[in-house]
Amino acid sequence: MKKTVRILSLGALVITTALLTNAISTQNISDPKNTSDTYKIKALKLPPNLNLAGERVPLEKPDIKERMDRELLVNTYWQSNGLLLIKRANKYFPILEPLLKKYGLPDDFKYLCVAESALIDETSSAGAAGFWHFLRGTGREYGLEINKNVDERYDIEKSTKVAAEYLKKSYERFGSWTLAAAAYNAGNARVARSLKTQGVNDYYDTLLPDETERYVFRIIALKEVLSNPKKYGFIFDKSDLYTLPKTRTVEVDTVITNIANFAKHFGTNYKELKLHNPWLRQNRLNNKSRKLYKIKIPIK
């Protein structure tokens, strides 16, 4: 009796499975496409020469290939974000590129800046600020003025100089720009401990925290997409890109009691002045030490 029930159950299972398979097959054929007929998601072919500052990505290693593929896919098919980054890069790379050259940092590190902040002057949940996302302690350690009145993490020229100093110090310690980039995310001490514990000396051979595991690959993916936007499907006219308005510089070594009035004196307004000088955090400049500040004034 038990044997008969078992056979009947198996037969029912076979019949049910066949019916479900047929239903799914029929559904796939009859269902209308839920996107445009021209919309396709294409698997990407990883370029063989991917590198950071000339240091090659070892794509022959399966896990490295997968991690690189992930970041390239994310930064290709997150189209709105990618196009915004392309537009902002046109605005800010002309400032960053000569500064990186001046301070002896490989040009590729402008993409680290993109990875950090997306070229937006916003503060992270951890309190990191400015394009280079410095924490207060690190910024002060490297000589930036950071208080309620002035925060030089938001000064693109001064913060780029500090980023270059930090990264070059990491490079001197590890002998690798890739490890220097990883250390920018995880910290020099943590990267050094990981290398020592694991007995390795290469980023791609080191097990690091999840965020740092993705960090360098994200930078390289951003480099690839922003350097070859049309190759990755981004179509735009030059007029679509953002540009930085022209400014002139006014040097100030005194107190400014009211920045809104100061702005009006130079033919602009508080909002426009703050957009060009985000390091000014209040409607006054205390300047008790009579430090020389350079304030950018938009040219109408």
N, C-alpha and C positions, 0 to 999 in steps of 0.2 A: 504493500500500500504506500509506504513512504517513498519507494523507488518511483512509483507511478506519478505521485505528486511532484517529485523533483524534476521528472522528465517534462511534465506539463508546464511547470514554471519556466524551465529553460526555453521551451518552445515559445511561450508567451513573450519572453524577453527578446528572443530573436525577432519575432514579428513586430514588437513595439519599436525596437531599434531600427528596423528597416523602414517603418512608417515615419519615424522622426527624421531619419536621414533624408528620406524623400521629401518631407515637408520643408526641411532647411534648404535643400537643393532647389526646390521650386520657389521658395521665398527669395533666395539670392538672385534668381533669374528675373523674377517679376518686379522686385523692389526698384523704384526709381533711384537714380544716383542723388545723394543729398548735397552735392556740391556742383559747381559749374563743370560742364563737360570738358573744359580745358584745364581744370585744376588737377594737378598731379603731385604726389609726394615721391620724390626721387631719392633713392639711396645715393649717398655721396661716395665718390672715389677719393681716397685720401692722397693728397699730393705727396710724392716720395721725399721731397726736400724740405719738409716742415722743420723749423728750427726757431730757437730763441737766441738772439744775439750771436748767431753763427753756430750755436750748440745744437746738434742734430737730435730730433726725436726718434728713438729706436723703434720704429713701427713694426719691425720683424718680431717683436715680443707681443704675444697675443693680448695680454692685459693692457699694454700701452696702446695698442691699436684700438681696442674697445673704448678706452677712456678718451682718446683723441677723437674718435668717431662721435662719441656722445656729445662732446662740447661743440664740435663743428656742426652737428645736426641741430642742436639747441640754438646756436647763434645764426644759423641759416634760416630756420623755419619759425623763429620768433621774429616775424617780418617787421612788425611795427617798431619794436625795440631796435632792430638792426638798422632800419632806415633813419631813426632818430639819432643813433650813434654816428652814422655816416654824415648826417647834417651837422651835428655838433663838432665832429672831427674837423670839418672844413673851417669851422669858426675858431677852434682852439689849437689845433696842431701847428699853425704858423707861429704861435707863441711858444708852445712846448718844444718844438724841434730845435730852434737855436739855443734855448736854455739848456737842453740836454747836451748839446754839442759843447757849449761853453763850460759846463761842469763835468765833462768827461764821462758821460753815461751813454751807452749804446742807444741808438734811436728807437730800437724796439721797445724800450721801456715806456714810451708814450702809451702803448697798449696796456701796460700794467695800470697806468693812470685811468684808462677807460674801464678796466675790470674793477678797479676800486670804487669809482664814483659815478660811472657813466657820464662823466664830464658835467656833473651837476653839483652845485655848492650846497649839499644837504648834509645834515648830521646823522650818522648811523645810530642804531639802537644802543650800540656800545659806547657812543660818545665820540666816535672818530669823525673828524670834520675836514672840510676842504676837498679839493680834487684828489689829493693824495691820501686822504683819510688818516690823518695823524690823531692819536690820542693826546690828551692834554700833557701827560707826563713826558711822552716822547718828544712832542713839539718843544716843550720848555727845555728839555735836556739838550736839544740841538739849537737853542738860542732864539726860538720864536717867542714873541710877546703874546701872552694869552691871558686875558682877563675879561671882565664884563664889558669893558669899554673898547678894547682892541683885541682882535683875534687874528694873528698873522697866518694861521693855518688856511685862512680864506684868501690870502695874498698869493696869487699863482706864481709870481716870480720868486718870492722868498720860500714858499713851500716846495717848489721844484728844486731849489738849491739844497734844501734839507733832505729831500728824498734822494737826491744824487749822493749826498754825503753818507746817508744810511746804507744805500745799496752798494756803494763802493767799499765801505767798511766790511760789509758782508762778503763781497767778492774777494777781498784780501784775506778773509778768514777761511773761506771755503774753496777758493780757486775756481769758482763756477758761477756764471751769471744765472743759470737755471736755479741753483741752490740759493743764490742771493734773492731771487724772486720769491722762492718758497719761504725764505726767512722773513721776507717783508710781511708775509701773511701770518706765519706761525711764531715768529721771533727767532733771533739768532740762537738763544740758549736751547730752545726746544729742538730745533733742527740739529744742533751740535750733539745733543743727548741721543737723539734718534740714530744719527750716523754712528756714534760710538757704540751704543747698545747693539745695533744690528750688524756692526762690522762692515759697513759699506761707505762709499764716498761719492755716490751719484744719486741725484734726485729720483731717477727712474727705477732705482733698485731699493728705494727706501719706503717703508710703510709709515705714513704720516696721518695726522687727523683728516677726517673726511673732507673738510673745506680746503685744506692744503693739498690733498690728493687731486682735487679738481682745479685748483687755482692756476697753476702753470699752464695746464691744457686750455683753460679758458682764455688766458692771455694769447696763446698761440693761435687759437681759433679766431679770436678777434682780429689779430694781425692778418690772418689769411683772408677773412671776409672783408675787412675794411680796405685792404690793399687791392682786392679783386672783386669789387661789389657786383659788377655786371656778370661775372662768372657764376655768382651765386644768386642771380635772378633779381637783383635790385636795379630798378630802372628809374632814372631821374634826370632832370635837366640841371645845369649848373645854377640856374636861377632858383632852383628849389632848395639849395643848400644855405645854411645859416652863415652869416658873416659878422665879424666883430666891428661895430661902429668905431669910427676914428675918434681918438681922444688926444688931449694935450695934458701935460703934467704940471701941477702946481705944487711947489715945495712949501711945507708949513712946519715951523718949529715953535709955534705958540699954541695956546689954548684956543679951541673953537667952541664958543659957548652955545651956539645953535647952528647945527649943520644944515638945517632947512634954509635958514637965512643965508648961510655961506653959499649954498647951492644957487640961490636966487641971484646973489651978487655976481656969479659967473654965468648967468643966463641959462640956468638949468633948474631942476627941482630935486627935492629930497630923494624921490624914488629913483630917478635916473642916476643920481650921484651914487646911491647905495648899490645899484646894479653893477656899476663899474668899480666900486670899492667895497666889496662885501665884508672886508676885514674891519670896517667901521661898524661897531655893534650897537651904538646908541646915537642919540641926537646931539651929541657933543663929543669933543675930543679933549680929554682931561690934560694930557701931556705935561704932567708935573715936572718931568725930567728935562723938558725942552728938547726932546728928540726930534730929528728931522724926518718928517713923513712926506711921502710922495702921493698926492691925490690926483686921480685921473678925472679930467673934466671932459664930458662929451662935446664934440665939435658939431654944431648944428649945420 
